[in-house]
Amino acid sequence: LVNNAGITLRKAFVETSLQQWDEVFDVNVRSAFLFTRAALPALIRAKGSVVAVSSVAGLVGAEGLVAYTASKAALIGMMRSLAIECGRDVRFNTVCPGQIGTRMMTKALSDEQNVARLLKGIPAGRIGDPRDVALAVVWLLSEMSAYVNGAVFPIDGGETSGFASA
């Protein structure tokens, strides 16, 4: 099972309504809870694997993204707890994409100055491709990662490794 639903909300915390907060959590966390709970009996029988697609935003804070970062951190916590609770029968892991060329990033990647700013913080020197994330997910679903459980993998070109010198 791959839990890959996600929406973002770029808004100051004090301007975020409860309805907006709930919408972000419903899509980013509640959907993963519901799908995982529904699939768990079959996953246990099959000795299956669950991969959640979180975000590097779930690992670090970000101004104007409080609802998004909190929801992605909650997803990481849920997967780690499930690895402890159900880890004998099912593996639960999380990938945390960084700056990946997806529809969610279209606006940010349309501005050359913004792209240059983003690249300064990515040691790999490029924006990630969705294939970079997909290959990690495929590996985590495969038997090649049979002893990996409760792990969190930033797929970010090194962005969360630290600060790059200017």
LUMROFI-448575 format. One line per field, with one value per atom (N, C-alpha, C): chain; residue in one letter; x negated, y, z negated; atom name; residue number from 1. Coordinates in Angstrom, 1 decimal. Layout:
<rs>
kette = A, ...
rest = a, ...
xx = X, ...
yy = Y, ...
zz = Z, ...
atom = CA, ...
nr = NUM, ...
</rs>
This chain:
<rs>
kette = A, A, A, A, A, A, A, A, A, A, A, A, A, A, A, A, A, A, A, A, A, A, A, A, A, A, A, A, A, A, A, A, A, A, A, A, A, A, A, A, A, A, A, A, A, A, A, A, A, A, A, A, A, A, A, A, A, A, A, A, A, A, A, A, A, A, A, A, A, A, A, A, A, A, A, A, A, A, A, A, A, A, A, A, A, A, A, A, A, A, A, A, A, A, A, A, A, A, A, A, A, A, A, A, A, A, A, A, A, A, A, A, A, A, A, A, A, A, A, A, A, A, A, A, A, A, A, A, A, A, A, A, A, A, A, A, A, A, A, A, A, A, A, A, A, A, A, A, A, A, A, A, A, A, A, A, A, A, A, A, A, A, A, A, A, A, A, A, A, A, A, A, A, A, A, A, A, A, A, A, A, A, A, A, A, A, A, A, A, A, A, A, A, A, A, A, A, A, A, A, A, A, A, A, A, A, A, A, A, A, A, A, A, A, A, A, A, A, A, A, A, A, A, A, A, A, A, A, A, A, A, A, A, A, A, A, A, A, A, A, A, A, A, A, A, A, A, A, A, A, A, A, A, A, A, A, A, A, A, A, A, A, A, A, A, A, A, A, A, A, A, A, A, A, A, A, A, A, A, A, A, A, A, A, A, A, A, A, A, A, A, A, A, A, A, A, A, A, A, A, A, A, A, A, A, A, A, A, A, A, A, A, A, A, A, A, A, A, A, A, A, A, A, A, A, A, A, A, A, A, A, A, A, A, A, A, A, A, A, A, A, A, A, A, A, A, A, A, A, A, A, A, A, A, A, A, A, A, A, A, A, A, A, A, A, A, A, A, A, A, A, A, A, A, A, A, A, A, A, A, A, A, A, A, A, A, A, A, A, A, A, A, A, A, A, A, A, A, A, A, A, A, A, A, A, A, A, A, A, A, A, A, A, A, A, A, A, A, A, A, A, A, A, A, A, A, A, A, A, A, A, A, A, A, A, A, A, A, A, A, A, A, A, A, A, A, A, A, A, A, A, A, A, A, A, A, A, A, A, A, A, A, A, A, A, A, A, A, A, A, A, A, A, A, A, A, A, A, A, A, A, A, A, A, A, A, A, A, A, A, A, A, A, A, A, A, A, A
rest = l, l, l, v, v, v, n, n, n, n, n, n, a, a, a, g, g, g, i, i, i, t, t, t, l, l, l, r, r, r, k, k, k, a, a, a, f, f, f, v, v, v, e, e, e, t, t, t, s, s, s, l, l, l, q, q, q, q, q, q, w, w, w, d, d, d, e, e, e, v, v, v, f, f, f, d, d, d, v, v, v, n, n, n, v, v, v, r, r, r, s, s, s, a, a, a, f, f, f, l, l, l, f, f, f, t, t, t, r, r, r, a, a, a, a, a, a, l, l, l, p, p, p, a, a, a, l, l, l, i, i, i, r, r, r, a, a, a, k, k, k, g, g, g, s, s, s, v, v, v, v, v, v, a, a, a, v, v, v, s, s, s, s, s, s, v, v, v, a, a, a, g, g, g, l, l, l, v, v, v, g, g, g, a, a, a, e, e, e, g, g, g, l, l, l, v, v, v, a, a, a, y, y, y, t, t, t, a, a, a, s, s, s, k, k, k, a, a, a, a, a, a, l, l, l, i, i, i, g, g, g, m, m, m, m, m, m, r, r, r, s, s, s, l, l, l, a, a, a, i, i, i, e, e, e, c, c, c, g, g, g, r, r, r, d, d, d, v, v, v, r, r, r, f, f, f, n, n, n, t, t, t, v, v, v, c, c, c, p, p, p, g, g, g, q, q, q, i, i, i, g, g, g, t, t, t, r, r, r, m, m, m, m, m, m, t, t, t, k, k, k, a, a, a, l, l, l, s, s, s, d, d, d, e, e, e, q, q, q, n, n, n, v, v, v, a, a, a, r, r, r, l, l, l, l, l, l, k, k, k, g, g, g, i, i, i, p, p, p, a, a, a, g, g, g, r, r, r, i, i, i, g, g, g, d, d, d, p, p, p, r, r, r, d, d, d, v, v, v, a, a, a, l, l, l, a, a, a, v, v, v, v, v, v, w, w, w, l, l, l, l, l, l, s, s, s, e, e, e, m, m, m, s, s, s, a, a, a, y, y, y, v, v, v, n, n, n, g, g, g, a, a, a, v, v, v, f, f, f, p, p, p, i, i, i, d, d, d, g, g, g, g, g, g, e, e, e, t, t, t, s, s, s, g, g, g, f, f, f, a, a, a, s, s, s, a, a, a
xx = -0.9, 0.0, -0.9, -0.6, -1.3, -0.3, -0.5, 0.3, -0.4, 0.2, -0.4, 0.5, 1.4, 2.3, 1.7, 1.8, 1.2, 1.7, 2.0, 2.3, 1.5, 1.3, 0.5, 1.4, 1.0, 1.7, 0.6, 0.4, -0.6, 0.1, 0.1, 0.8, 0.2, 0.1, -0.3, 0.6, 0.0, 0.7, 1.9, 1.7, 2.8, 3.9, 3.7, 4.7, 5.4, 4.9, 5.4, 6.7, 7.7, 9.0, 9.0, 9.9, 10.0, 10.4, 11.2, 11.7, 10.5, 9.6, 8.4, 7.5, 7.3, 6.4, 7.0, 8.3, 8.9, 8.8, 8.9, 8.8, 7.5, 6.4, 5.0, 4.8, 5.3, 5.1, 6.0, 7.2, 8.0, 7.4, 6.8, 6.1, 4.8, 4.0, 2.6, 2.5, 3.3, 3.2, 4.4, 5.6, 6.7, 6.9, 6.6, 6.8, 5.8, 4.6, 3.6, 4.1, 4.7, 5.2, 6.3, 7.3, 8.4, 8.0, 7.1, 6.7, 5.8, 5.0, 4.1, 5.0, 5.9, 6.8, 7.6, 8.1, 9.0, 8.1, 6.9, 6.0, 5.3, 5.2, 4.4, 4.6, 5.8, 6.0, 5.4, 5.6, 5.0, 3.4, 3.0, 1.5, 0.9, 1.6, 1.0, 1.0, 2.0, 2.1, 0.9, 0.7, -0.3, -1.7, -1.9, -3.2, -3.6, -2.7, -2.9, -3.7, -3.6, -4.4, -3.6, -3.7, -3.1, -4.2, -4.0, -4.9, -4.1, -4.4, -3.7, -4.6, -4.0, -4.8, -4.5, -5.5, -5.4, -6.1, -7.0, -7.7, -8.9, -9.9, -10.9, -10.4, -9.2, -8.5, -8.1, -7.9, -7.6, -8.8, -10.0, -11.2, -11.7, -11.3, -11.8, -10.6, -10.7, -9.6, -9.8, -8.7, -8.7, -7.7, -8.1, -7.2, -6.1, -4.9, -3.7, -3.2, -3.7, -3.3, -3.0, -2.5, -2.3, -1.4, -0.3, 0.7, 0.0, -0.6, -1.3, -2.4, -3.3, -4.4, -3.9, -2.9, -2.4, -1.7, -1.0, -0.4, -1.4, -2.4, -3.4, -4.3, -4.5, -5.1, -4.2, -2.9, -2.0, -2.0, -2.1, -2.2, -3.4, -4.6, -5.8, -5.6, -5.0, -4.8, -3.8, -2.8, -1.9, -2.6, -3.4, -4.1, -5.1, -5.8, -6.8, -6.0, -4.9, -4.1, -3.5, -3.1, -2.6, -3.7, -4.9, -6.0, -6.2, -6.0, -6.2, -5.0, -3.8, -2.5, -2.3, -2.6, -2.3, -3.5, -4.7, -5.9, -6.3, -5.7, -6.0, -5.4, -4.3, -3.6, -3.6, -3.8, -3.8, -4.9, -5.5, -6.5, -5.9, -6.3, -5.8, -6.9, -7.1, -8.2, -7.7, -8.5, -8.1, -9.2, -8.8, -9.7, -9.3, -10.3, -10.1, -10.7, -9.9, -10.5, -10.8, -11.8, -12.2, -11.6, -12.5, -12.1, -12.0, -10.8, -10.6, -9.8, -10.1, -9.4, -8.0, -7.1, -5.7, -4.7, -3.4, -2.4, -2.4, -2.6, -2.6, -3.7, -4.8, -5.9, -5.9, -4.8, -4.8, -5.1, -4.4, -4.5, -5.9, -6.5, -7.8, -8.9, -8.7, -9.7, -9.5, -8.5, -8.3, -9.1, -9.7, -10.4, -11.9, -12.7, -14.1, -14.9, -14.6, -15.3, -15.0, -13.7, -13.3, -14.0, -14.1, -14.8, -16.3, -16.9, -18.3, -18.5, -17.5, -17.6, -17.4, -16.5, -16.2, -17.5, -18.1, -19.3, -20.5, -20.6, -21.7, -21.6, -20.4, -20.3, -20.2, -20.5, -20.4, -21.8, -22.6, -23.9, -24.0, -22.9, -22.9, -22.9, -22.5, -22.6, -21.5, -20.4, -19.3, -17.9, -16.9, -15.5, -15.3, -14.7, -14.5, -13.4, -13.4, -12.5, -11.5, -10.2, -9.3, -9.9, -10.6, -11.2, -12.1, -12.8, -13.7, -12.9, -11.7, -10.8, -10.3, -9.8, -9.2, -10.1, -11.4, -12.4, -12.6, -12.6, -12.7, -11.4, -10.3, -9.0, -9.0, -9.4, -9.4, -10.4, -11.5, -12.5, -11.9, -11.2, -10.6, -9.5, -8.8, -7.7, -8.3, -9.5, -10.1, -10.7, -11.1, -11.8, -13.2, -13.7, -15.1, -15.2, -14.1, -14.1, -13.4, -13.5, -12.8, -13.0, -14.2, -14.6, -14.4, -13.8, -13.6, -12.2, -12.1, -10.8, -10.8, -9.9, -9.9, -10.8, -11.4, -12.4, -11.8, -12.6, -12.2, -13.3, -13.0, -14.0, -13.8, -14.6, -14.5, -15.0, -14.2, -14.6, -14.7, -15.8, -15.9, -17.2, -18.1, -19.3, -20.3, -20.0, -20.9, -20.4, -19.2, -18.7, -18.6, -18.2, -18.1, -19.3, -20.4, -21.7, -22.3, -22.0, -22.6, -22.6, -23.3, -23.3, -24.5, -24.2, -25.2, -25.8, -27.1, -27.7, -27.4, -27.2, -26.8, -27.9
yy = -1.2, 0.0, 1.2, 2.2, 3.5, 4.5, 5.2, 6.4, 7.6, 8.2, 9.3, 10.4, 10.7, 11.9, 13.1, 14.2, 15.4, 16.7, 17.6, 19.0, 19.9, 21.1, 22.0, 23.3, 24.0, 25.3, 26.3, 27.3, 28.3, 29.5, 29.5, 30.6, 30.7, 32.0, 32.2, 31.4, 30.9, 30.2, 30.9, 32.2, 33.0, 33.3, 33.1, 33.3, 32.0, 30.9, 29.5, 29.2, 29.0, 28.6, 27.2, 26.8, 25.4, 24.5, 25.0, 24.3, 24.0, 25.0, 24.8, 23.8, 23.9, 23.0, 21.5, 21.4, 20.1, 19.5, 20.3, 19.8, 19.3, 20.0, 19.5, 18.2, 18.1, 16.9, 15.7, 16.1, 15.0, 14.4, 15.2, 14.6, 14.0, 14.7, 14.2, 13.1, 13.0, 12.1, 11.1, 11.7, 10.8, 9.8, 10.3, 9.3, 8.1, 8.4, 7.3, 6.4, 7.0, 6.2, 5.3, 5.8, 5.0, 3.9, 4.3, 3.2, 2.2, 2.6, 1.6, 0.7, 1.2, 0.4, -0.5, -0.1, -1.0, -2.1, -1.8, -2.8, -3.7, -3.3, -4.0, -5.6, -6.0, -7.5, -8.2, -7.7, -8.3, -8.1, -7.0, -6.8, -7.8, -8.0, -9.0, -10.4, -10.8, -12.1, -12.2, -11.2, -11.2, -10.8, -10.5, -10.0, -8.8, -7.9, -6.8, -5.6, -4.5, -3.3, -2.1, -1.1, 0.2, 1.3, 2.1, 3.3, 4.5, 5.4, 6.7, 7.7, 8.6, 9.7, 10.9, 11.3, 12.5, 13.6, 14.3, 15.4, 15.8, 16.4, 17.0, 18.0, 18.6, 19.6, 18.9, 17.6, 16.9, 16.7, 17.0, 16.8, 18.1, 19.2, 20.6, 21.5, 22.6, 23.6, 24.5, 25.2, 26.1, 27.2, 28.4, 29.6, 29.5, 29.8, 29.8, 28.4, 27.4, 26.0, 25.2, 25.8, 25.1, 23.9, 24.1, 22.9, 21.8, 22.2, 21.2, 20.4, 21.2, 20.5, 19.7, 20.1, 19.3, 18.1, 18.1, 16.9, 15.9, 16.4, 15.5, 14.9, 15.6, 15.1, 14.0, 14.3, 13.3, 12.0, 12.1, 10.9, 10.1, 10.8, 10.1, 9.3, 10.0, 9.4, 8.2, 8.3, 7.2, 6.0, 6.2, 5.1, 4.4, 5.2, 4.7, 3.9, 4.4, 3.7, 2.4, 2.4, 1.2, 0.2, 0.6, -0.3, -1.1, -0.4, -1.0, -1.9, -1.4, -2.1, -3.3, -3.2, -4.3, -4.8, -4.5, -4.7, -6.2, -7.1, -8.5, -9.0, -8.4, -8.9, -8.0, -6.7, -5.7, -4.7, -4.2, -3.2, -1.8, -0.8, 0.5, 1.5, 2.1, 3.1, 4.4, 5.4, 6.7, 7.3, 7.8, 8.6, 10.1, 10.9, 12.4, 13.1, 13.3, 14.1, 15.5, 16.0, 17.4, 18.2, 18.9, 19.7, 18.8, 18.4, 17.4, 18.1, 17.9, 18.5, 17.9, 18.3, 17.8, 19.0, 18.7, 19.7, 20.6, 20.1, 20.9, 21.9, 21.7, 22.6, 23.5, 23.4, 24.1, 25.6, 26.3, 27.7, 28.0, 27.3, 27.6, 27.4, 26.4, 26.1, 27.0, 27.8, 28.7, 30.0, 30.3, 31.5, 31.1, 31.6, 31.2, 31.6, 32.8, 33.2, 32.3, 31.8, 30.9, 29.6, 29.1, 27.8, 28.0, 29.1, 29.3, 29.3, 29.9, 29.9, 28.5, 27.8, 26.4, 25.5, 25.7, 24.8, 25.1, 26.3, 26.6, 25.7, 25.3, 24.5, 23.0, 22.6, 21.1, 20.7, 20.0, 19.6, 18.8, 18.1, 17.3, 18.3, 19.5, 20.5, 20.5, 19.8, 19.7, 19.5, 19.9, 19.6, 18.1, 17.4, 16.0, 15.7, 14.5, 14.0, 13.0, 13.0, 12.1, 10.6, 10.3, 8.9, 8.7, 9.7, 9.5, 9.0, 9.5, 9.1, 7.7, 7.5, 6.2, 5.1, 5.2, 4.2, 3.8, 4.8, 4.5, 3.8, 4.2, 3.5, 2.0, 1.8, 0.5, -0.4, 0.1, -0.6, -1.0, 0.0, -0.2, -1.2, -1.4, -2.3, -3.7, -3.8, -5.1, -5.9, -7.1, -8.0, -7.5, -6.7, -6.2, -5.3, -4.9, -4.1, -4.8, -6.1, -7.0, -6.6, -6.1, -5.8, -4.3, -3.6, -2.2, -1.9, -1.4, -1.1, 0.1, 1.0, 2.2, 3.2, 3.1, 4.0, 5.2, 6.3, 7.6, 7.9, 8.1, 8.3, 9.7, 10.7, 11.9, 11.6, 12.0, 11.9, 13.4, 14.0, 15.4, 15.9, 15.1, 15.5, 16.1, 15.7, 16.2, 17.5, 18.0, 19.2, 19.3, 18.2, 18.2, 17.8, 17.6, 17.2, 18.4, 19.6, 20.7, 22.0, 23.0, 24.2, 24.2, 24.5, 24.7, 26.1, 26.2, 27.5, 28.3, 29.6, 30.4, 30.7
zz = 0.0, 0.0, 0.0, 0.9, 0.9, 0.6, -0.5, -0.9, -0.4, 0.7, 1.4, 1.7, 0.7, 0.9, 0.2, 0.8, 0.1, 0.7, -0.2, 0.2, -0.7, -0.2, -1.1, -1.3, -2.3, -2.6, -3.0, -2.1, -2.4, -3.0, -4.4, -5.1, -6.5, -6.9, -8.3, -9.3, -10.4, -11.4, -11.9, -12.2, -12.8, -11.8, -10.6, -9.5, -9.1, -9.6, -9.2, -10.0, -9.3, -9.9, -10.4, -11.3, -11.7, -10.5, -9.7, -8.5, -7.6, -7.3, -6.5, -7.2, -8.5, -9.2, -9.0, -9.3, -9.2, -7.8, -6.8, -5.4, -5.1, -5.5, -5.3, -6.0, -7.3, -8.0, -7.5, -7.0, -6.4, -5.2, -4.3, -3.1, -3.5, -4.3, -4.5, -5.5, -6.5, -7.6, -7.7, -7.7, -7.9, -6.8, -5.5, -4.4, -4.6, -5.0, -5.3, -6.4, -7.4, -8.5, -8.0, -7.2, -6.7, -5.8, -4.8, -3.9, -4.5, -5.4, -6.1, -7.0, -7.7, -8.6, -7.8, -6.6, -5.8, -5.2, -4.8, -4.1, -5.1, -6.4, -7.3, -7.4, -7.4, -7.5, -6.3, -5.1, -3.9, -3.9, -4.4, -4.5, -5.5, -6.6, -7.6, -6.9, -6.2, -5.6, -4.6, -3.8, -2.8, -3.3, -4.6, -5.1, -4.2, -4.0, -3.1, -3.6, -2.9, -3.2, -2.9, -3.8, -3.6, -3.5, -2.5, -2.3, -2.3, -3.2, -3.3, -2.6, -1.8, -1.2, -2.0, -2.8, -3.7, -2.9, -3.6, -3.0, -3.9, -3.3, -4.2, -5.1, -4.8, -5.6, -6.9, -6.9, -8.2, -9.1, -8.6, -9.4, -9.9, -9.3, -9.7, -9.6, -10.3, -10.3, -9.0, -8.7, -7.6, -7.8, -7.7, -7.9, -6.9, -7.3, -6.5, -6.1, -6.6, -6.3, -7.5, -8.6, -9.8, -9.7, -9.0, -8.9, -8.1, -7.0, -6.1, -6.9, -7.5, -8.2, -9.4, -10.1, -11.2, -10.7, -9.6, -9.0, -8.5, -7.9, -7.4, -8.5, -9.6, -10.8, -11.4, -11.5, -12.0, -11.2, -9.9, -9.1, -9.4, -9.6, -10.0, -11.3, -12.3, -13.6, -13.5, -12.7, -12.6, -12.0, -11.0, -10.4, -11.3, -12.1, -13.1, -14.1, -14.6, -15.6, -15.1, -13.8, -13.2, -13.1, -12.8, -12.7, -14.0, -15.1, -16.4, -16.7, -16.5, -16.8, -15.9, -14.7, -13.7, -12.9, -13.4, -12.6, -12.4, -13.1, -12.9, -11.6, -11.2, -10.0, -8.8, -9.1, -8.0, -8.2, -7.1, -7.2, -6.9, -7.7, -7.6, -7.5, -6.3, -6.1, -5.5, -5.5, -5.0, -4.1, -3.0, -2.2, -2.3, -2.4, -2.5, -1.4, -0.3, 0.8, 0.4, 1.1, 0.9, 2.1, 2.8, 4.0, 5.2, 5.5, 6.6, 7.7, 8.9, 10.0, 10.3, 9.4, 9.5, 9.7, 9.9, 10.0, 8.8, 7.6, 6.4, 6.4, 7.2, 7.2, 8.5, 9.3, 10.6, 10.4, 9.5, 9.3, 8.8, 7.9, 7.4, 8.4, 9.3, 10.4, 11.6, 11.7, 12.8, 12.7, 11.6, 11.3, 11.3, 12.3, 12.3, 11.1, 10.5, 9.3, 8.1, 8.1, 7.0, 7.2, 8.4, 8.6, 8.2, 8.6, 8.2, 6.7, 6.0, 4.5, 4.0, 4.5, 4.0, 4.2, 5.4, 5.7, 4.8, 4.3, 3.4, 2.1, 1.7, 0.6, 0.8, 2.1, 2.4, 2.9, 2.1, 2.5, 3.8, 4.1, 5.4, 6.6, 6.4, 7.4, 8.5, 8.1, 9.1, 8.3, 9.0, 8.5, 8.8, 7.8, 8.0, 9.0, 9.5, 10.5, 9.8, 10.1, 9.5, 9.5, 10.5, 10.6, 9.4, 8.9, 7.7, 6.5, 6.3, 5.2, 5.5, 6.8, 7.2, 7.0, 7.3, 7.1, 5.7, 4.8, 3.4, 2.9, 3.3, 2.9, 3.4, 4.7, 5.2, 4.4, 4.0, 3.2, 1.8, 1.2, -0.1, -0.1, 1.1, 1.2, 1.5, 2.0, 2.4, 1.3, 1.6, 0.6, 0.4, 1.3, 1.1, -0.2, -0.7, -1.9, -3.1, -3.1, -4.0, -5.5, -5.8, -7.2, -7.5, -6.6, -6.9, -7.3, -8.5, -9.1, -10.1, -9.9, -10.7, -10.3, -9.1, -8.7, -7.9, -8.0, -7.3, -6.3, -5.1, -4.0, -3.4, -3.7, -2.9, -1.4, -0.5, 0.9, 1.4, 1.1, 1.2, 1.7, 2.3, 2.8, 1.8, 0.5, -0.6, -1.3, -0.9, -1.4, -2.9, -3.5, -5.0, -5.7, -5.0, -5.6, -6.4, -6.1, -6.8, -5.9, -6.3, -5.5, -4.5, -3.3, -2.3, -2.4, -2.3, -2.3, -1.1, -1.2, -0.1, 0.8
atom = N, CA, C, N, CA, C, N, CA, C, N, CA, C, N, CA, C, N, CA, C, N, CA, C, N, CA, C, N, CA, C, N, CA, C, N, CA, C, N, CA, C, N, CA, C, N, CA, C, N, CA, C, N, CA, C, N, CA, C, N, CA, C, N, CA, C, N, CA, C, N, CA, C, N, CA, C, N, CA, C, N, CA, C, N, CA, C, N, CA, C, N, CA, C, N, CA, C, N, CA, C, N, CA, C, N, CA, C, N, CA, C, N, CA, C, N, CA, C, N, CA, C, N, CA, C, N, CA, C, N, CA, C, N, CA, C, N, CA, C, N, CA, C, N, CA, C, N, CA, C, N, CA, C, N, CA, C, N, CA, C, N, CA, C, N, CA, C, N, CA, C, N, CA, C, N, CA, C, N, CA, C, N, CA, C, N, CA, C, N, CA, C, N, CA, C, N, CA, C, N, CA, C, N, CA, C, N, CA, C, N, CA, C, N, CA, C, N, CA, C, N, CA, C, N, CA, C, N, CA, C, N, CA, C, N, CA, C, N, CA, C, N, CA, C, N, CA, C, N, CA, C, N, CA, C, N, CA, C, N, CA, C, N, CA, C, N, CA, C, N, CA, C, N, CA, C, N, CA, C, N, CA, C, N, CA, C, N, CA, C, N, CA, C, N, CA, C, N, CA, C, N, CA, C, N, CA, C, N, CA, C, N, CA, C, N, CA, C, N, CA, C, N, CA, C, N, CA, C, N, CA, C, N, CA, C, N, CA, C, N, CA, C, N, CA, C, N, CA, C, N, CA, C, N, CA, C, N, CA, C, N, CA, C, N, CA, C, N, CA, C, N, CA, C, N, CA, C, N, CA, C, N, CA, C, N, CA, C, N, CA, C, N, CA, C, N, CA, C, N, CA, C, N, CA, C, N, CA, C, N, CA, C, N, CA, C, N, CA, C, N, CA, C, N, CA, C, N, CA, C, N, CA, C, N, CA, C, N, CA, C, N, CA, C, N, CA, C, N, CA, C, N, CA, C, N, CA, C, N, CA, C, N, CA, C, N, CA, C, N, CA, C, N, CA, C, N, CA, C, N, CA, C, N, CA, C, N, CA, C, N, CA, C, N, CA, C, N, CA, C, N, CA, C, N, CA, C, N, CA, C, N, CA, C, N, CA, C, N, CA, C, N, CA, C, N, CA, C, N, CA, C, N, CA, C, N, CA, C, N, CA, C, N, CA, C, N, CA, C, N, CA, C, N, CA, C, N, CA, C, N, CA, C, N, CA, C, N, CA, C, N, CA, C, N, CA, C, N, CA, C
nr = 1, 1, 1, 2, 2, 2, 3, 3, 3, 4, 4, 4, 5, 5, 5, 6, 6, 6, 7, 7, 7, 8, 8, 8, 9, 9, 9, 10, 10, 10, 11, 11, 11, 12, 12, 12, 13, 13, 13, 14, 14, 14, 15, 15, 15, 16, 16, 16, 17, 17, 17, 18, 18, 18, 19, 19, 19, 20, 20, 20, 21, 21, 21, 22, 22, 22, 23, 23, 23, 24, 24, 24, 25, 25, 25, 26, 26, 26, 27, 27, 27, 28, 28, 28, 29, 29, 29, 30, 30, 30, 31, 31, 31, 32, 32, 32, 33, 33, 33, 34, 34, 34, 35, 35, 35, 36, 36, 36, 37, 37, 37, 38, 38, 38, 39, 39, 39, 40, 40, 40, 41, 41, 41, 42, 42, 42, 43, 43, 43, 44, 44, 44, 45, 45, 45, 46, 46, 46, 47, 47, 47, 48, 48, 48, 49, 49, 49, 50, 50, 50, 51, 51, 51, 52, 52, 52, 53, 53, 53, 54, 54, 54, 55, 55, 55, 56, 56, 56, 57, 57, 57, 58, 58, 58, 59, 59, 59, 60, 60, 60, 61, 61, 61, 62, 62, 62, 63, 63, 63, 64, 64, 64, 65, 65, 65, 66, 66, 66, 67, 67, 67, 68, 68, 68, 69, 69, 69, 70, 70, 70, 71, 71, 71, 72, 72, 72, 73, 73, 73, 74, 74, 74, 75, 75, 75, 76, 76, 76, 77, 77, 77, 78, 78, 78, 79, 79, 79, 80, 80, 80, 81, 81, 81, 82, 82, 82, 83, 83, 83, 84, 84, 84, 85, 85, 85, 86, 86, 86, 87, 87, 87, 88, 88, 88, 89, 89, 89, 90, 90, 90, 91, 91, 91, 92, 92, 92, 93, 93, 93, 94, 94, 94, 95, 95, 95, 96, 96, 96, 97, 97, 97, 98, 98, 98, 99, 99, 99, 100, 100, 100, 101, 101, 101, 102, 102, 102, 103, 103, 103, 104, 104, 104, 105, 105, 105, 106, 106, 106, 107, 107, 107, 108, 108, 108, 109, 109, 109, 110, 110, 110, 111, 111, 111, 112, 112, 112, 113, 113, 113, 114, 114, 114, 115, 115, 115, 116, 116, 116, 117, 117, 117, 118, 118, 118, 119, 119, 119, 120, 120, 120, 121, 121, 121, 122, 122, 122, 123, 123, 123, 124, 124, 124, 125, 125, 125, 126, 126, 126, 127, 127, 127, 128, 128, 128, 129, 129, 129, 130, 130, 130, 131, 131, 131, 132, 132, 132, 133, 133, 133, 134, 134, 134, 135, 135, 135, 136, 136, 136, 137, 137, 137, 138, 138, 138, 139, 139, 139, 140, 140, 140, 141, 141, 141, 142, 142, 142, 143, 143, 143, 144, 144, 144, 145, 145, 145, 146, 146, 146, 147, 147, 147, 148, 148, 148, 149, 149, 149, 150, 150, 150, 151, 151, 151, 152, 152, 152, 153, 153, 153, 154, 154, 154, 155, 155, 155, 156, 156, 156, 157, 157, 157, 158, 158, 158, 159, 159, 159, 160, 160, 160, 161, 161, 161, 162, 162, 162, 163, 163, 163, 164, 164, 164, 165, 165, 165, 166, 166, 166
</rs>
